[in-house]
């Protein structure tokens, strides 16, 4: 399926690089990342159908250590009226702080195995196997929506965010984390960057384009900054050296002491870079 720009709908673009799938060795998948000539959005030119994409993506999930996670959950926390929705909740670890504060917790994810795990250690929360486009929630239901490393996979980011706006309560916020398409890591490693992942990473936002698509979806008071993630540099190096040869490498690859030392050494430099807009991750908060 050929794409136009997911932000401004322009069909005029400039090639950034041609890339292949370097992680799971789907050798038949090799497409172009381009930059929109009108708005600068970076995106993958071709995408699989939803069913094809999901068939390839589903096996990546790795079951978490349920016992270890359960130990982090406080018991007998008084419930409050606030509600949070995590879109793409995976195994739900990022919801634990809200559970411990007494929030009413909701999570949706396409992976049925992830939702099964969520229900095991958070049985009082509300989890569904669905996309945000397919599930029904009342308007103004949630006091916060969070979606971490999901928007880079979404076929239609504007429609996704419009649905979020509709179900978010007035004057409350959405929190987004996504790879930064204009990071130094992306500039240095290019097609070997951990952020280039054919066919799964189809959108590569920078500050301008994430603000633009949020504005199109009627959000305001948009705050954006970048975060340093040293681990991604190690993954990029491994892709460049062609040493990714294990299945489900992102989740299964164990960090040894050497990898931890490298990250500690990189962190001060990358932290400085993040303050001048070259960090690896975009962290966005916007209000309805």
Backbone as CSV, one residue per row, in Angstrom:
resi,resn,N_x,N_y,N_z,CA_x,CA_y,CA_z,C_x,C_y,C_z
1,UNK,0.845,-1.184,0.000,0.000,0.000,0.000,0.891,1.250,0.000
2,UNK,0.759,2.088,-1.015,1.544,3.307,-1.121,0.925,4.397,-0.268
3,UNK,1.761,5.199,0.362,1.269,6.231,1.275,1.586,7.633,0.769
4,UNK,0.743,8.581,1.191,1.059,9.995,1.107,1.416,10.466,2.508
5,UNK,1.792,11.722,2.652,2.197,12.226,3.965,1.060,12.093,4.972
6,UNK,1.278,11.456,6.121,0.208,11.272,7.109,-0.139,12.539,7.883
7,UNK,0.625,13.613,7.711,0.337,14.865,8.418,-0.362,15.871,7.516
8,UNK,0.193,16.112,6.310,-0.379,17.156,5.457,-0.981,16.616,4.167
9,UNK,-0.914,15.309,3.951,-1.506,14.641,2.782,-0.824,14.989,1.459
10,UNK,0.348,15.556,1.499,1.078,15.844,0.270,1.605,14.552,-0.341
11,UNK,1.687,14.509,-1.659,2.264,13.342,-2.326,3.662,13.637,-2.864
12,UNK,4.230,14.760,-2.438,5.577,15.147,-2.881,6.566,14.889,-1.751
13,UNK,7.596,14.105,-2.050,8.548,13.737,-0.996,9.936,13.549,-1.569
14,UNK,10.931,13.501,-0.667,12.327,13.286,-1.021,12.846,12.065,-0.285
15,UNK,13.533,11.192,-0.993,14.061,9.971,-0.391,15.099,10.294,0.684
16,UNK,14.957,9.666,1.856,15.978,9.753,2.912,16.915,8.562,2.790
17,UNK,16.346,7.357,2.804,17.126,6.152,2.548,16.191,4.990,2.233
18,UNK,16.738,4.013,1.561,16.052,2.751,1.296,16.451,1.770,2.396
19,UNK,15.488,1.034,2.929,15.820,0.175,4.064,15.121,-1.171,3.948
20,UNK,15.647,-2.118,4.733,15.104,-3.473,4.804,14.780,-3.786,6.261
21,UNK,14.101,-4.892,6.462,13.864,-5.354,7.823,15.146,-5.990,8.364
22,UNK,15.726,-5.409,9.403,17.018,-5.865,9.921,16.891,-6.672,11.213
23,UNK,15.699,-6.812,11.743,15.553,-7.426,13.068,15.031,-8.852,12.996
24,UNK,13.954,-9.032,12.279,13.346,-10.365,12.224,13.700,-11.110,10.944
25,UNK,14.456,-10.470,10.047,14.912,-11.081,8.806,13.772,-11.454,7.881
26,UNK,12.787,-10.524,7.791,11.793,-10.639,6.733,12.445,-10.081,5.467
27,UNK,13.131,-10.918,4.738,13.981,-10.450,3.643,13.199,-9.842,2.486
28,UNK,11.899,-10.131,2.428,11.098,-9.585,1.329,10.670,-8.145,1.580
29,UNK,10.889,-7.634,2.788,10.415,-6.295,3.138,11.541,-5.280,2.993
30,UNK,11.466,-4.453,1.964,12.443,-3.396,1.778,11.770,-2.228,1.066
31,UNK,11.655,-1.100,1.810,10.930,0.063,1.326,11.705,1.331,1.639
32,UNK,11.106,2.471,1.275,11.773,3.765,1.395,11.232,4.574,2.566
33,UNK,12.154,5.218,3.301,11.786,6.296,4.204,11.992,7.603,3.450
34,UNK,10.981,8.470,3.501,11.050,9.737,2.774,10.718,10.893,3.709
35,UNK,11.005,12.093,3.243,10.655,13.317,3.958,9.688,14.109,3.092
36,UNK,8.568,14.508,3.655,7.566,15.286,2.921,8.155,16.628,2.514
37,UNK,7.995,17.004,1.248,8.533,18.271,0.759,7.787,19.476,1.316
38,UNK,6.549,19.272,1.792,5.747,20.397,2.270,5.849,20.628,3.778
39,UNK,5.767,19.556,4.576,5.773,19.761,6.033,6.994,19.160,6.725
40,UNK,7.781,18.350,6.013,8.986,17.767,6.600,8.774,16.461,7.336
41,UNK,7.549,15.960,7.365,7.274,14.692,8.047,8.053,13.559,7.390
42,UNK,8.652,12.704,8.222,9.373,11.528,7.720,8.489,10.302,7.898
43,UNK,8.389,9.498,6.843,7.484,8.353,6.924,7.900,7.263,5.943
44,UNK,7.385,6.055,6.194,7.635,4.909,5.334,6.656,4.951,4.168
45,UNK,7.156,4.773,2.952,6.311,4.963,1.773,5.283,3.861,1.575
46,UNK,5.598,2.652,1.992,4.682,1.533,1.827,4.358,0.930,3.193
47,UNK,3.177,0.390,3.324,2.796,-0.292,4.555,2.056,-1.577,4.201
48,UNK,2.152,-2.540,5.089,1.390,-3.767,4.936,-0.068,-3.509,5.291
49,UNK,-0.943,-4.378,4.875,-2.318,-4.313,5.363,-2.308,-4.569,6.862
50,UNK,-3.386,-4.173,7.530,-3.430,-4.322,8.988,-3.251,-5.773,9.397
51,UNK,-3.917,-6.684,8.704,-3.822,-8.103,9.077,-2.412,-8.641,8.850
52,UNK,-1.771,-8.214,7.754,-0.405,-8.649,7.482,0.562,-8.105,8.531
53,UNK,0.373,-6.829,8.881,1.232,-6.201,9.877,1.112,-6.930,11.207
54,UNK,-0.126,-7.195,11.596,-0.327,-7.801,12.908,0.192,-9.225,12.963
55,UNK,0.056,-9.952,11.869,0.560,-11.319,11.815,2.067,-11.359,12.084
56,UNK,2.795,-10.367,11.575,4.241,-10.333,11.762,4.625,-9.761,13.126
57,UNK,3.777,-8.895,13.671,4.134,-8.180,14.897,3.808,-8.967,16.166
58,UNK,2.798,-9.810,16.112,2.262,-10.419,17.330,3.283,-11.262,18.079
59,UNK,4.194,-11.915,17.379,5.116,-12.846,18.021,6.234,-12.147,18.793
60,UNK,6.331,-10.819,18.683,7.425,-10.094,19.339,7.235,-10.041,20.856
61,UNK,5.989,-10.099,21.319,5.709,-9.944,22.749,6.377,-11.043,23.581
62,UNK,6.984,-10.644,24.691,7.600,-11.586,25.626,6.934,-11.414,26.989
63,UNK,6.537,-12.494,27.591,5.830,-12.427,28.868,6.742,-11.866,29.966
64,UNK,6.221,-10.941,30.767,7.033,-10.345,31.836,7.111,-11.256,33.051
65,UNK,7.930,-10.855,34.001,8.029,-11.559,35.284,6.873,-11.074,36.167
66,UNK,5.770,-11.808,36.145,4.557,-11.386,36.837,4.793,-11.223,38.333
67,UNK,5.528,-12.149,38.940,5.772,-12.083,40.377,6.529,-10.808,40.737
68,UNK,7.561,-10.477,39.968,8.339,-9.279,40.233,7.488,-8.025,40.087
69,UNK,6.624,-7.990,39.078,5.747,-6.837,38.870,4.744,-6.723,40.006
70,UNK,4.172,-7.845,40.417,3.144,-7.831,41.465,3.679,-7.259,42.772
71,UNK,4.972,-7.438,43.037,5.562,-6.930,44.272,5.595,-5.400,44.317
72,UNK,5.445,-4.749,43.175,5.486,-3.287,43.111,4.111,-2.646,43.342
73,UNK,3.084,-3.469,43.436,1.727,-2.952,43.543,1.327,-2.851,45.007
74,UNK,0.895,-1.672,45.430,0.463,-1.448,46.814,-0.908,-2.089,47.035
75,UNK,-1.113,-2.568,48.236,-2.374,-3.210,48.577,-3.311,-2.216,49.272
76,UNK,-4.611,-2.433,49.115,-5.656,-1.679,49.818,-5.527,-0.172,49.609
77,UNK,-5.275,0.243,48.377,-5.185,1.677,48.060,-6.596,2.226,47.865
78,UNK,-6.962,3.319,48.555,-8.301,3.902,48.362,-8.489,4.381,46.931
79,UNK,-9.645,4.059,46.349,-9.923,4.465,44.983,-10.367,5.927,44.928
80,UNK,-9.910,6.620,43.873,-10.357,7.988,43.635,-11.102,8.013,42.306
81,UNK,-11.677,9.154,41.973,-12.559,9.212,40.796,-11.813,9.369,39.479
82,UNK,-10.530,9.646,39.512,-9.788,9.894,38.276,-9.621,8.600,37.470
83,UNK,-9.648,8.760,36.144,-9.515,7.619,35.229,-8.381,7.878,34.249
84,UNK,-7.581,6.838,33.986,-6.507,6.915,33.005,-6.663,5.788,32.000
85,UNK,-6.379,6.103,30.724,-6.378,5.107,29.656,-4.977,5.028,29.074
86,UNK,-4.447,3.809,28.995,-3.155,3.567,28.361,-3.423,2.857,27.037
87,UNK,-3.109,3.543,25.935,-3.310,2.974,24.602,-2.014,2.309,24.162
88,UNK,-2.104,1.005,23.895,-0.890,0.237,23.634,-0.206,-0.094,24.946
89,UNK,-0.983,-0.603,25.905,-0.511,-0.750,27.287,0.522,-1.854,27.455
90,UNK,0.672,-2.749,26.435,1.610,-3.858,26.534,1.327,-4.638,27.820
91,UNK,2.335,-4.924,28.643,2.073,-5.675,29.877,1.693,-4.774,31.044
92,UNK,1.508,-3.466,30.811,0.876,-2.590,31.796,1.755,-2.058,32.901
93,UNK,3.070,-2.293,32.843,3.951,-1.860,33.933,3.868,-0.356,34.159
94,UNK,3.719,0.408,33.066,3.698,1.865,33.189,2.434,2.389,33.872
95,UNK,1.456,1.493,34.124,0.230,1.898,34.814,0.317,1.715,36.325
96,UNK,1.335,1.024,36.805,1.441,0.729,38.234,1.434,1.988,39.108
97,UNK,2.155,3.081,38.741,2.092,4.291,39.582,0.667,4.814,39.767
98,UNK,-0.168,4.697,38.744,-1.545,5.182,38.848,-2.403,4.222,39.677
99,UNK,-2.144,2.934,39.565,-2.825,1.963,40.425,-2.516,2.265,41.888
100,UNK,-1.247,2.570,42.174,-0.837,2.838,43.555,-1.360,4.168,44.082
101,UNK,-1.796,5.059,43.179,-2.408,6.320,43.598,-3.930,6.220,43.701
102,UNK,-4.480,5.066,43.338,-5.916,4.858,43.459,-6.724,5.230,42.235
103,UNK,-6.063,5.509,41.102,-6.787,5.834,39.881,-7.546,4.608,39.364
104,UNK,-8.617,4.848,38.623,-9.296,3.803,37.867,-8.530,3.617,36.561
105,UNK,-8.011,2.441,36.350,-7.062,2.188,35.269,-7.723,1.396,34.145
106,UNK,-7.492,1.884,32.915,-7.956,1.209,31.708,-6.762,1.057,30.764
107,UNK,-6.717,-0.066,30.052,-5.662,-0.267,29.076,-6.180,-1.035,27.881
108,UNK,-5.686,-0.675,26.690,-6.032,-1.425,25.489,-4.751,-1.773,24.739
109,UNK,-4.751,-2.933,24.131,-3.615,-3.373,23.335,-4.135,-4.424,22.355
110,UNK,-3.477,-4.502,21.210,-3.873,-5.487,20.212,-3.396,-6.896,20.557
111,UNK,-2.408,-6.997,21.406,-1.827,-8.307,21.700,-2.598,-8.982,22.827
112,UNK,-3.275,-10.059,22.500,-4.096,-10.749,23.511,-3.245,-11.323,24.635
113,UNK,-1.992,-11.707,24.345,-1.121,-12.242,25.392,-0.753,-11.155,26.403
114,UNK,-0.525,-9.943,25.908,-0.220,-8.826,26.800,-1.410,-8.515,27.712
115,UNK,-2.609,-8.522,27.145,-3.803,-8.232,27.939,-4.042,-9.329,28.974
116,UNK,-3.779,-10.567,28.607,-3.900,-11.667,29.573,-2.963,-11.456,30.749
117,UNK,-1.733,-11.023,30.479,-0.782,-10.766,31.567,-1.230,-9.596,32.429
118,UNK,-1.740,-8.541,31.799,-2.249,-7.399,32.568,-3.329,-7.838,33.552
119,UNK,-4.227,-8.678,33.090,-5.337,-9.115,33.932,-4.875,-10.001,35.082
120,UNK,-3.728,-10.667,34.927,-3.227,-11.542,35.983,-2.784,-10.758,37.204
121,UNK,-2.026,-9.669,36.991,-1.501,-8.957,38.154,-2.221,-7.640,38.442
122,UNK,-3.151,-7.247,37.559,-3.991,-6.081,37.836,-5.455,-6.466,37.598
123,UNK,-5.964,-7.417,38.375,-7.305,-7.953,38.109,-8.424,-6.941,38.308
124,UNK,-8.180,-5.887,39.077,-9.234,-4.912,39.318,-9.258,-3.805,38.271
125,UNK,-8.270,-3.780,37.387,-8.241,-2.795,36.316,-9.068,-3.292,35.132
126,UNK,-9.136,-2.459,34.102,-9.998,-2.743,32.956,-9.144,-2.815,31.690
127,UNK,-9.042,-3.994,31.106,-8.191,-4.176,29.937,-8.974,-4.806,28.786
128,UNK,-8.680,-4.337,27.578,-9.378,-4.807,26.389,-8.391,-5.063,25.264
129,UNK,-8.660,-6.088,24.469,-7.913,-6.318,23.233,-8.616,-5.520,22.139
130,UNK,-8.008,-4.413,21.727,-8.660,-3.552,20.744,-7.700,-2.466,20.284
131,UNK,-8.105,-1.735,19.265,-7.471,-0.466,18.901,-8.339,0.659,19.440
132,UNK,-7.794,1.849,19.529,-8.576,2.984,20.013,-9.695,3.315,19.034
133,UNK,-9.467,3.043,17.740,-10.486,3.346,16.742,-11.689,2.413,16.855
134,UNK,-11.484,1.190,17.347,-12.551,0.186,17.365,-13.288,0.079,18.695
135,UNK,-12.713,0.593,19.755,-13.361,0.482,21.060,-14.256,1.693,21.298
136,UNK,-15.339,1.504,22.076,-16.240,2.615,22.390,-16.060,3.020,23.844
137,UNK,-15.815,4.318,24.069,-15.824,4.934,25.391,-16.688,6.177,25.320
138,UNK,-17.361,6.560,26.413,-18.141,7.806,26.403,-17.237,9.024,26.208
139,UNK,-17.786,10.074,25.650,-17.050,11.325,25.520,-16.635,11.836,26.896
140,UNK,-15.461,12.463,26.968,-14.966,13.110,28.201,-14.818,12.122,29.358
141,UNK,-14.487,10.888,29.075,-14.450,9.870,30.133,-13.159,9.916,30.942
142,UNK,-12.022,10.211,30.298,-10.729,10.020,30.952,-10.079,11.342,31.361
143,UNK,-9.431,11.289,32.526,-8.700,12.450,33.034,-7.265,12.479,32.514
144,UNK,-6.797,11.351,32.006,-5.499,11.309,31.350,-5.479,10.152,30.359
145,UNK,-4.815,10.401,29.237,-4.523,9.337,28.272,-3.018,9.304,28.077
146,UNK,-2.439,8.122,28.101,-1.021,8.000,27.780,-0.852,6.943,26.693
147,UNK,0.086,7.198,25.806,0.365,6.260,24.730,1.851,6.342,24.410
148,UNK,2.578,5.294,24.796,4.043,5.289,24.719,4.508,4.364,23.594
149,UNK,5.192,4.946,22.628,5.757,4.217,21.493,4.679,3.442,20.740
150,UNK,3.632,4.180,20.424,2.514,3.654,19.645,2.309,4.471,18.367
151,UNK,2.398,5.794,18.469,2.035,6.665,17.350,2.924,6.453,16.126
152,UNK,4.126,5.953,16.330,4.991,5.673,15.177,4.489,4.469,14.366
153,UNK,3.547,3.694,14.940,2.997,2.522,14.256,1.621,2.786,13.634
154,UNK,1.031,3.946,13.903,-0.381,4.198,13.584,-0.549,4.629,12.129
155,UNK,-1.479,4.003,11.408,-1.691,4.299,9.995,-2.202,5.731,9.788
156,UNK,-3.096,6.186,10.646,-3.693,7.523,10.501,-3.561,8.265,11.833
157,UNK,-2.434,8.944,12.078,-2.212,9.603,13.377,-3.281,10.641,13.720
158,UNK,-3.765,11.372,12.721,-4.768,12.407,13.004,-6.052,11.795,13.542
159,UNK,-6.568,10.755,12.901,-7.797,10.109,13.382,-7.597,9.503,14.765
160,UNK,-6.428,8.916,14.991,-6.083,8.359,16.301,-6.177,9.435,17.374
161,UNK,-5.591,10.607,17.122,-5.569,11.682,18.121,-6.935,12.345,18.261
162,UNK,-7.692,12.397,17.192,-9.046,12.944,17.291,-9.910,12.083,18.206
163,UNK,-9.754,10.766,18.133,-10.507,9.883,19.033,-10.059,10.105,20.479
164,UNK,-8.751,10.293,20.685,-8.247,10.578,22.027,-8.847,11.875,22.567
165,UNK,-8.897,12.886,21.730,-9.457,14.183,22.134,-10.914,14.031,22.572
166,UNK,-11.653,13.242,21.836,-13.082,13.087,22.099,-13.347,12.450,23.460
167,UNK,-12.542,11.472,23.847,-12.811,10.742,25.090,-12.043,11.312,26.287
168,UNK,-11.216,12.335,26.054,-10.468,12.966,27.139,-11.323,14.048,27.783
169,UNK,-11.240,14.163,29.098,-11.998,15.168,29.837,-11.455,16.567,29.568
170,UNK,-12.316,17.567,29.665,-11.910,18.953,29.424,-10.780,19.357,30.374
171,UNK,-9.777,20.046,29.790,-8.643,20.604,30.536,-7.707,19.538,31.105
172,UNK,-7.847,18.288,30.623,-6.913,17.257,31.045,-5.971,16.930,29.900
173,UNK,-5.055,15.973,30.100,-3.921,15.880,29.181,-3.732,14.499,28.577
174,UNK,-3.078,14.512,27.421,-2.568,13.306,26.793,-1.044,13.366,26.869
175,UNK,-0.424,12.234,27.178,1.031,12.138,27.247,1.492,11.127,26.199
176,UNK,2.453,11.542,25.380,2.923,10.732,24.255,4.435,10.601,24.318
177,UNK,4.926,9.404,24.057,6.368,9.171,23.870,6.545,8.452,22.533
178,UNK,7.452,8.970,21.704,7.693,8.414,20.374,9.164,8.593,20.027
179,UNK,9.689,7.780,19.112,11.050,8.029,18.621,11.130,9.399,17.945
180,UNK,12.290,10.035,18.067,12.500,11.376,17.506,13.173,11.242,16.138
181,UNK,12.439,11.558,15.102,12.946,11.403,13.757,14.063,12.356,13.384
182,UNK,14.318,13.362,14.233,15.391,14.322,13.966,16.482,14.238,15.033
183,UNK,16.612,13.101,15.692,17.611,12.925,16.746,19.002,12.775,16.136
184,UNK,20.032,12.998,16.949,21.395,12.780,16.469,21.606,11.304,16.144
185,UNK,21.016,10.429,16.938,21.151,8.992,16.683,20.633,8.634,15.296
186,UNK,19.503,9.238,14.895,18.951,8.993,13.582,19.858,9.570,12.493
187,UNK,20.411,10.756,12.739,21.287,11.393,11.750,22.587,10.607,11.576
188,UNK,23.145,10.094,12.675,24.423,9.380,12.611,24.267,8.012,11.965
189,UNK,23.257,7.240,12.405,23.138,5.848,11.977,22.273,5.665,10.739
190,UNK,21.397,6.637,10.440,20.568,6.540,9.244,19.764,5.254,9.207
191,UNK,19.893,4.498,8.133,19.097,3.284,7.982,19.477,2.203,8.985
192,UNK,20.606,2.342,9.653,20.994,1.387,10.691,20.471,1.789,12.073
193,UNK,19.832,2.943,12.157,19.306,3.415,13.434,18.279,2.434,13.999
194,UNK,18.260,2.323,15.323,17.251,1.480,15.973,15.839,1.972,15.670
195,UNK,15.726,3.245,15.268,14.410,3.813,14.988,13.880,3.420,13.614
196,UNK,14.761,2.983,12.722,14.329,2.526,11.408,13.990,1.047,11.512
197,UNK,12.705,0.736,11.426,12.254,-0.644,11.637,11.158,-0.964,10.625
198,UNK,11.567,-1.409,9.460,10.629,-1.814,8.420,9.997,-3.157,8.812
199,UNK,8.668,-3.323,8.756,7.657,-2.375,8.298,6.883,-1.740,9.442
200,UNK,7.408,-1.778,10.671,6.634,-1.423,11.857,6.664,0.063,12.203
201,UNK,7.826,0.706,12.073,7.897,2.150,12.317,7.575,2.872,11.014
202,UNK,6.347,3.349,10.914,5.906,3.957,9.659,5.851,5.484,9.740
203,UNK,5.919,6.047,10.952,5.911,7.498,11.142,7.109,7.910,11.975
204,UNK,7.841,8.941,11.548,8.992,9.440,12.298,8.803,10.927,12.527
205,UNK,8.238,11.271,13.679,7.910,12.661,13.993,9.121,13.433,14.498
206,UNK,9.130,14.743,14.207,10.005,15.683,14.897,9.100,16.670,15.646
207,UNK,9.686,17.691,16.253,8.887,18.625,17.048,7.806,19.290,16.203
208,UNK,8.183,19.767,15.024,7.236,20.494,14.180,6.055,19.625,13.785
209,UNK,6.307,18.387,13.357,5.225,17.563,12.832,4.334,16.990,13.928
210,UNK,4.879,16.701,15.118,4.009,16.218,16.186,3.113,17.343,16.693
211,UNK,3.647,18.563,16.751,2.812,19.708,17.141,1.730,19.947,16.094
212,UNK,2.091,19.816,14.828,1.122,20.038,13.745,-0.030,19.043,13.813
213,UNK,0.258,17.760,13.973,-0.820,16.774,13.963,-1.662,16.870,15.234
214,UNK,-1.073,17.240,16.367,-1.856,17.454,17.588,-2.764,18.671,17.447
215,UNK,-2.266,19.704,16.801,-3.080,20.896,16.566,-4.246,20.574,15.637
216,UNK,-4.008,19.760,14.614,-5.080,19.336,13.723,-6.173,18.588,14.481
217,UNK,-5.782,17.903,15.544,-6.745,17.138,16.352,-7.298,17.977,17.504
218,UNK,-7.066,19.306,17.470,-7.653,20.290,18.392,-6.999,20.374,19.763
219,UNK,-5.865,19.717,19.977,-5.174,19.859,21.257,-4.475,21.218,21.325
220,UNK,-4.228,21.668,22.555,-3.541,22.942,22.752,-2.580,22.819,23.939
221,UNK,-1.877,23.903,24.249,-0.862,23.911,25.314,0.085,22.711,25.149
222,UNK,0.616,22.579,23.959,1.454,21.424,23.611,2.892,21.676,24.063
223,UNK,3.399,20.801,24.909,4.773,20.905,25.400,5.565,19.703,24.896
224,UNK,6.731,19.975,24.325,7.552,18.914,23.745,8.987,19.063,24.228
225,UNK,9.603,17.971,24.628,11.052,17.963,24.850,11.600,16.603,24.446
226,UNK,12.901,16.471,24.399,13.504,15.199,24.011,14.203,14.554,25.194
227,UNK,14.212,13.228,25.190,14.847,12.436,26.248,16.039,11.662,25.700
228,UNK,17.065,11.471,26.519,18.193,10.629,26.100,17.922,9.155,26.384
229,UNK,18.226,8.285,25.423,18.084,6.841,25.618,19.349,6.181,25.092
230,UNK,20.394,6.042,25.906,21.666,5.469,25.446,21.537,4.078,24.850
231,UNK,20.586,3.281,25.346,20.432,1.913,24.878,20.216,1.853,23.368
232,UNK,19.524,2.857,22.822,19.238,2.839,21.394,20.514,2.950,20.560
233,UNK,21.542,3.607,21.088,22.807,3.698,20.357,23.476,2.323,20.248
234,UNK,23.358,1.531,21.315,23.921,0.179,21.279,23.182,-0.677,20.259
235,UNK,21.858,-0.546,20.225,21.081,-1.306,19.257,21.420,-0.883,17.827
236,UNK,21.623,0.415,17.613,22.000,0.899,16.284,23.359,0.347,15.870
237,UNK,24.297,0.330,16.808,25.619,-0.229,16.515,25.507,-1.693,16.116
238,UNK,24.669,-2.439,16.810,24.501,-3.859,16.506,23.864,-4.048,15.129
239,UNK,22.947,-3.155,14.766,22.363,-3.259,13.431,23.418,-2.952,12.362
240,UNK,24.245,-1.953,12.616,25.303,-1.586,11.671,26.309,-2.730,11.505
241,UNK,26.647,-3.413,12.599,27.601,-4.522,12.555,26.953,-5.834,12.101
242,UNK,25.639,-5.777,11.904,24.915,-6.959,11.440,25.038,-8.122,12.425
243,UNK,24.920,-7.798,13.723,25.004,-8.830,14.760,23.645,-9.136,15.381
244,UNK,22.582,-8.614,14.765,21.240,-8.954,15.234,20.842,-10.255,14.549
245,UNK,21.003,-11.353,15.253,20.708,-12.652,14.632,19.926,-13.566,15.561
246,UNK,19.200,-12.967,16.490,18.340,-13.754,17.363,16.901,-13.297,17.163
247,UNK,15.967,-14.199,17.332,14.562,-13.842,17.157,14.130,-12.941,18.301
248,UNK,13.221,-12.038,17.972,12.650,-11.107,18.959,13.761,-10.402,19.732
249,UNK,14.705,-9.827,19.004,15.944,-9.333,19.606,15.738,-8.159,20.545
250,UNK,14.758,-7.315,20.302,14.582,-6.129,21.138,14.261,-6.529,22.573
251,UNK,13.382,-7.515,22.730,12.928,-7.892,24.065,13.799,-8.963,24.703
252,UNK,14.452,-9.776,23.883,15.233,-10.887,24.439,16.695,-10.555,24.689
253,UNK,17.201,-9.516,24.040,18.626,-9.226,24.170,18.940,-8.742,25.588
254,UNK,19.807,-9.445,26.292,20.111,-9.130,27.679,21.233,-8.100,27.773
255,UNK,21.069,-7.162,28.688,22.080,-6.149,28.896,23.098,-6.656,29.911
256,UNK,24.327,-6.847,29.457,25.398,-7.246,30.360,26.033,-6.029,31.009
257,UNK,27.027,-6.264,31.868,27.711,-5.166,32.560,28.389,-4.229,31.577
258,UNK,28.917,-4.782,30.483,29.580,-3.946,29.483,28.586,-2.977,28.846
259,UNK,27.392,-3.469,28.515,26.378,-2.607,27.908,25.929,-1.523,28.881
260,UNK,25.801,-1.880,30.145,25.402,-0.894,31.155,26.486,0.174,31.310
261,UNK,27.749,-0.246,31.308,28.859,0.708,31.415,28.850,1.679,30.243
262,UNK,28.653,1.183,29.035,28.602,2.048,27.851,27.478,3.072,27.984
263,UNK,26.328,2.629,28.457,25.201,3.551,28.615,25.499,4.635,29.658
264,UNK,26.139,4.248,30.759,26.511,5.231,31.788,27.468,6.265,31.213
265,UNK,28.416,5.806,30.393,29.382,6.723,29.789,28.717,7.642,28.763
266,UNK,27.745,7.125,28.024,27.074,7.923,27.003,26.096,8.938,27.580
267,UNK,25.529,8.615,28.737,24.391,9.391,29.234,24.666,10.893,29.377
268,UNK,25.785,11.348,29.984,25.983,12.801,30.122,25.982,13.528,28.775
269,UNK,26.648,12.941,27.783,26.692,13.539,26.445,25.296,13.586,25.834
270,UNK,24.553,12.488,25.931,23.222,12.438,25.334,22.234,13.322,26.092
271,UNK,22.449,13.481,27.388,21.584,14.376,28.165,21.755,15.813,27.677
272,UNK,22.982,16.216,27.424,23.225,17.565,26.889,22.569,17.703,25.518
273,UNK,22.722,16.689,24.683,22.094,16.730,23.359,20.579,16.872,23.457
274,UNK,19.988,16.197,24.442,18.537,16.260,24.578,18.059,17.671,24.905
275,UNK,18.913,18.471,25.538,18.538,19.836,25.895,18.603,20.785,24.705
276,UNK,19.283,20.341,23.637,19.342,21.162,22.426,18.629,20.459,21.262
277,UNK,17.646,19.628,21.604,16.709,19.056,20.645,17.251,17.934,19.779
278,UNK,18.224,17.174,20.307,18.711,16.031,19.538,18.570,14.712,20.285
279,UNK,17.745,14.680,21.348,17.535,13.446,22.094,16.817,12.390,21.278
280,UNK,16.918,11.153,21.735,16.409,10.018,20.971,14.887,9.883,21.010
281,UNK,14.269,10.391,22.072,12.824,10.213,22.245,12.141,11.567,22.388
282,UNK,10.985,11.717,21.729,10.139,12.881,21.946,9.153,12.572,23.069
283,UNK,9.067,13.491,24.030,8.134,13.372,25.140,7.179,14.558,25.037
284,UNK,5.884,14.265,24.838,4.910,15.277,24.503,3.752,15.257,25.496
285,UNK,3.341,16.419,25.943,2.142,16.565,26.767,1.286,17.654,26.146
286,UNK,0.003,17.353,25.950,-0.911,18.330,25.356,-2.247,18.272,26.103
287,UNK,-2.951,19.377,26.105,-4.239,19.469,26.816,-5.403,19.591,25.860
288,UNK,-6.550,19.106,26.342,-7.795,19.284,25.601,-8.357,20.661,25.888
